[in-house]
Amino acid sequence: MDDDGGPRVHILIAEDEALAAMALQDVLERAGFRVTLSHDGQAALADAQADPPDALLTDLKMPRLGGLGLIQRLRASRLDLPVVIMSGDPPADWAEQVVDDGLGRTVLLVKPVSPLEVVKAIQAVLAV
C-alpha cells in the first residue's frame, strides 16, 4: 500500500545484468513503486502471469527471450501495457516490432540512463 492506503503501482523489470537490475529495483522502490525483478524474458512472462504488472521496464537483449518478444507476448493479452525499453544499441526498426496501442505507452531509453530518466519514463507511460 502507498501512503494514502491505496495499492502501489507494480513495475516488472526484465534485465539480465544483475547489478543493473538491482540498481533499477532500488531506484524504483525509492520512488514508491512495487517492483518484481526478472532476469530474462521467459522469467518475466511467468512473473507477469503470477502478478500482473502496471508497467514493464525491459532490456532488449536478454537470454531465452529478448525484450521485443516479451513485449509482443505480454501485449497479446494486454495491448495497453505501458512499457519502457532500455537498450545500449536498439535496432532501427524497434518501433515497428513493438505492438502498441498508438497512445504513447512505449518509451525507448538509450543506455546509459540515469535513475531520474528511468523514473520519469515510467511516470510518463503510466500517465498516458
RAJO-V389392 format. One record per pair of residues at least 12 apart in sequence whose ideal C-beta (glycine too) atoms are under 10 Angstrom apart, sorted by the first residue. I is the first residue (numbers start at 1). GAP is how many residues later the second one is. Records with the same first field share a line. If there is no record, write none. Layout:
BEGIN
I: GAP / GAP
END
This chain:
BEGIN
1: 33
2: 30 / 31 / 32
3: 29
7: 27 / 47
8: 21 / 24 / 25 / 26 / 27 / 46
9: 19 / 22 / 23 / 24 / 25 / 26 / 44 / 45 / 46 / 73 / 113 / 114 / 117
10: 23 / 24 / 25 / 26 / 38 / 41 / 42 / 43 / 44 / 45
11: 13 / 14 / 17 / 18 / 20 / 22 / 23 / 24 / 25 / 26 / 42 / 43 / 44 / 45 / 46 / 71 / 73 / 107 / 111 / 115
12: 22 / 23 / 24 / 25 / 26 / 32 / 33 / 35 / 36 / 39 / 40 / 41 / 42 / 43 / 44 / 45 / 46 / 58 / 62 / 69 / 71
13: 12 / 15 / 20 / 22 / 23 / 24 / 25 / 26 / 31 / 34 / 40 / 42 / 43 / 44 / 45 / 46 / 71 / 73 / 105
14: 22 / 23 / 24 / 25 / 26 / 27 / 28 / 29 / 30 / 31 / 33 / 34 / 39 / 42 / 43 / 44 / 45 / 46 / 48 / 51 / 52 / 53 / 56 / 57 / 60 / 71 / 72
15: 22 / 23 / 24 / 25 / 29 / 42 / 43 / 44 / 47 / 52 / 71
16: 22 / 23 / 24 / 25 / 27 / 43 / 45 / 46 / 47 / 48 / 50 / 51
17: 22 / 42 / 44 / 45 / 94
18: 19 / 21
20: 39 / 66 / 91 / 92 / 93
21: 14 / 16 / 17 / 18 / 36 / 38
22: 15
23: 92 / 95
24: 13 / 33 / 35 / 62 / 89 / 91 / 94 / 95 / 98
25: 12 / 32
26: 89
27: 87 / 88 / 89 / 90 / 91 / 92 / 95
28: 27 / 29 / 87 / 90 / 91 / 94
30: 85 / 89
31: 84 / 85 / 87 / 88 / 89 / 91 / 92
32: 87
33: 20 / 21 / 22 / 24 / 86 / 89 / 90 / 93
34: 17 / 19 / 20
35: 18 / 22
36: 12 / 14 / 15 / 17
37: 20
38: 15 / 18 / 20 / 24 / 32
39: 23 / 24 / 25
40: 19 / 22 / 23 / 24 / 25 / 26 / 27 / 30
41: 17 / 18 / 19 / 21 / 22 / 23 / 24 / 25 / 26 / 27 / 28 / 29 / 30 / 32 / 33
42: 20 / 21 / 22 / 23 / 27 / 28 / 31
43: 19 / 20 / 21 / 22 / 27
44: 12 / 14 / 18 / 20 / 21 / 23 / 26 / 27 / 29 / 30
45: 19 / 20 / 24 / 25 / 28 / 29
48: 22 / 25 / 26 / 29 / 30 / 33
49: 25 / 28
52: 22 / 25 / 26 / 29
53: 21 / 25 / 28 / 29 / 30
54: 27 / 28 / 68 / 71 / 72
55: 26 / 27 / 28 / 29 / 50 / 66 / 67 / 68 / 70 / 71
56: 14 / 15 / 18 / 19 / 22 / 25 / 26 / 27 / 28 / 29 / 50 / 66 / 69
57: 25 / 26 / 27 / 28 / 29 / 50 / 52 / 61 / 64 / 65 / 68
58: 12 / 13 / 16 / 25 / 26 / 27 / 28 / 29
59: 26 / 27 / 28 / 29 / 52
60: 25 / 26 / 27 / 28 / 29 / 30 / 31 / 34 / 37 / 48 / 51
61: 26 / 27 / 28 / 29
66: 21
67: 16 / 18 / 19 / 20 / 23 / 27 / 30 / 31
68: 17 / 19 / 22 / 23 / 25 / 26 / 29 / 30 / 31
69: 28
70: 13 / 15
71: 12 / 14 / 23 / 26 / 27 / 28 / 29 / 35
72: 25 / 26 / 27
73: 26
74: 25
75: 23 / 24 / 25 / 26 / 30 / 31
76: 23
78: 23
79: 20 / 21 / 22 / 23 / 24 / 26
80: 20 / 21 / 23 / 25 / 48
81: 18 / 19 / 20 / 24 / 25 / 44
82: 19 / 21 / 22 / 23 / 24 / 25 / 39 / 40 / 41 / 42 / 43 / 44 / 45 / 46
83: 15 / 16 / 17 / 22 / 23 / 24 / 25 / 38 / 39 / 42
84: 21 / 22 / 23 / 24 / 25 / 29 / 33 / 34 / 35 / 36 / 37 / 38 / 39 / 40 / 41 / 42
85: 13 / 21 / 22 / 23 / 24 / 25 / 36
86: 21 / 22 / 23 / 24 / 25 / 26 / 27 / 31 / 32 / 35
87: 21 / 22 / 23 / 24 / 26
88: 22 / 23 / 24 / 25
89: 21 / 22
90: 18 / 19 / 20 / 21
94: 12 / 14
95: 13
101: 27
103: 22 / 25
104: 20 / 21 / 23 / 24
105: 19 / 20 / 21 / 22 / 23
106: 19 / 22
107: 13 / 14 / 15 / 17 / 18 / 21
108: 13
109: 12
END
